[in-house]
């Protein structure tokens, strides 16, 4: 089955700097890759997603890139703000199902 | 995006009792909902897939008789933790979606004493 790895597990950046989180997946047939932000004590919130027929997608300060050949995708946050501090999860959806396989998460801390 | 609600947000119960958690899709219909469990500082682990009008599909290692799932309508799925024990204490989260995007509920924190 699908396996998703995520790096780094923790990331600290200064306010205003960029943050990059990388994920790899194992099943080349996976076709949908969402990113979720989870604040303490809350459910995950979808922040951006990308489908396998697209290489890059951007939404204001957030962008996601996908390299299907290498089977990895990355989340890029520019001009980070303290409110970006949270745990970020990447996920991949195998073609054969609706449920996701999640990465282990990255705890991002944006230092003022 | 779509809104998914959960109730209650937190519950404390005694060991041996049963607890019911509700998951509702507020502005869309969901034939399928998913239930996850999350332990502190860990990722989300899928427990089961809830299917409207049919039996739920459980992941390997999840006891179907302990975690009862009912998906009686297109907007409501319930998870009942039966005979809860302290090791069942966790953060339970549901998700539902349209087409392929999944939206998560706010989660239910269960503490079993």
Interface residues (C-beta under 8 A of the other chain):
Chain A: X32 X34 X36 X41 X42 X43 X44 X45 X46 X49 X89 X93 X98 X99 X100 X102 X103 X104 X105
Chain B: X1 X4 X6 X32 X34 X42 X43 X44 X46 X49 X93 X97 X100 X101 X102 X103 X104 X105 X106 X107 X109
